[in-house]
Amino acid sequence: GPEGTSIGYLRPETAQGLFVNFKRLLNFNGKQMPFAAAQIGLGFRNEIAPRGGLLRVREFCMAEIEHFVNPNKKSHPKFESVANKTMVLFDQTTQLGTGRPLVMTMGEAVEKGTVNNETLGYFMARTQLFMEKIGINPARLRFRQHLQTEMAHYAADCWDCEIHTSYGWVECVGHADRACYDLMVHAEATGTSMEASERLPEPVEIDVVTVEPNRKLVGKTFKKDQKTVLAALEKVSKDEDALGHFEKTMEAAGSVELEGFTVTKDMVSFKKEKKMKHEEKFLPSVIEPSFGMGRILYALLEHSFYVPEDNKEAVVMRFSPNVAPVKCAVFNLQSNGDFMPVVRQIAASLTAAGMSNKTDTSGQSIGKRYARTDEVGTPYGVTVDFDTLKDSTVTLRERDSQSQLRVPIADVPALITGLVKGWTTWNDAGAKYPAVERQA
């Protein structure tokens, strides 16, 4: 705690749970690389003086993707689908120079080396598309590269997705190429291999060097410590780079310090042979997008809030239909008993279509009820009126434009579903159904 009197052990990030389970995840994916795993959960930070409302808290919800990839093959098969996405990139050079972010496509950014690799660029562009889809204003969104003084010592590249709010620019999503560091540390600490492999297109012949210990001499020299020394020699034999260094040092000095023990030249022999190599083994790199859910939701609330120019006393939450808690409100124009069966019928049909809805049949004027649903961000409203009883049509109102269309009751569920899912637009609907003139 902040006073230092209590000891608690809480995870600062959710990522390590995926790293320690890497071998299980790899097996689950049929040992195929690359692959990704995602999870959402709570992280904890010891904020000494929490401030900034919902932006700096001790307990927060985070969602992370760990994309495991061959460190020598960081291309992405779907990169072309986002290569033309225009991004605002505040890289290290412009932060220390002009202070003006770069505007370029992600394809250009990767080609010029501004963004380290395709996989990192792919996730950055997908984050931008996600933010736009949920309703974040793209004009108030940028990606800032970590300066060298901020960059983690193991990271190949790091970019934060920042959203501008009343608190200034706020980091909401981190994108990091964490290289092989996490898996390497877990492998060293547990003695468990975290390697993956990929089959080569064609087998290749290679020279293989193995170290063979003189077990009798090792046992006689180290006695109770012989198991430690033999394990250390076995570990060296599995690491091509370490084995090469071990052999050169042994040839030059006649002995090598290994795990605190001195291994002399007569204790080992080196065997060289040719083998056919069918697969390549490697320690995977990790590309990690990490989403701070609380900050994203806070930014979404700020970006969605506005006061209409023509009514300074009104308040509207301009939620995108796909994230609005209630997709459609159903009203009766007046307190008329004949309207209620139709209201219930429409509400039931929307529920059956999977569209969340709320009926408002209070005695207030329809204008006040529209305003009430606008305040909570409901994008569409259906009104049952006297014409409904004659021709089975209703008025469908769109929140932001406040325009209205006359739509058959039978078409309402499919139309609302299409508008919410993005399968159709309000302009498309306006071309199909007649508009209702707003009365002065």
TAKA-V275985 format. One line per field, one symbol per residue. ss: DSSP state (a for helix, b for strand, c for the rest). phi: phi as a letter, one per 30 degrees, with the letter a starting at -180 (. if undefined). burial: 1 if it has 24 or more other ideal C-beta (glycine too) atoms within 12 Angstrom, else 0. Layout:
ss: ???
phi: ???
burial: ???
This chain:
ss: ccccccccccccccaaaaaacaaaaaaaccccccbbbbbbbbbbccccccccccccccbbbbbbbbbbbcccccccccaaaccccbbbbbcaaaaacccccbbbbaaaaaaccccccaaaaaaaaaaaaaaaaacccaaabbbbbcccccccccccbbbbbbbbbccbbbbbbbbbbcccaaaaaaaaaaccccbbbbbbbbbbbbbbbbbbbcaaaaaaaaaaaaaaaaaaaaaaaacaaaaaaaaaaaaaacbbbbccbbbbaaabbbbbbbbbbbbbbbbcbbbbbbbbaaaaaaaaaaaabbcccccccccbbccccccccccbbbbbccccaaaaaaaaaaaaaaaaccccbbbbcccccaaaaaaaaaaccccbbbbbcaaaaaacbbbbbbcccccbbbbbaaaaaaaaaaaaaccccaaaaaaaccbbcccc
phi: .ddicbcbbbddacedddddcedddddddihccdabbbabacbbbdddbeaiiddbbdbbcbbbccccbddcbcdbdcdedbdcddbcccdedddccdicddcaddddddddidceaddddddddddeddddddjddddcbaccdddedcdddcddabbcdccdbdcjdcdcbcbbcdhceddddddddcicdcdbbbddebdbdbdccbccdddddddddchdcdddddddddddddceddddddddddddciabdbhiccccdddbbcccacbdccbccacddbcbdbcddddddddddddddacdddadcdbbcdddedcdecdacbbcdbdbedddddeddddddddddicdbbcbcddddddddedddddciddbbcccbddedcbhcbcccceddidbbcbdeddeeddddddddidbcddddddccddcdddd
burial: 00000000000011111110010011000000111110101010000000000110100111111111111001010010011011111111001000001101111011000111111111111111111101110101111111000000001111111111100011111111111111110110000001110100000000001010100001000100010011011101101000100110010000010100101000110100000000010111111111111111111111111000000000011111111111111111100000100110111011001011111110000100111111111111111110010000111111110101111110111111111100000100100010000000
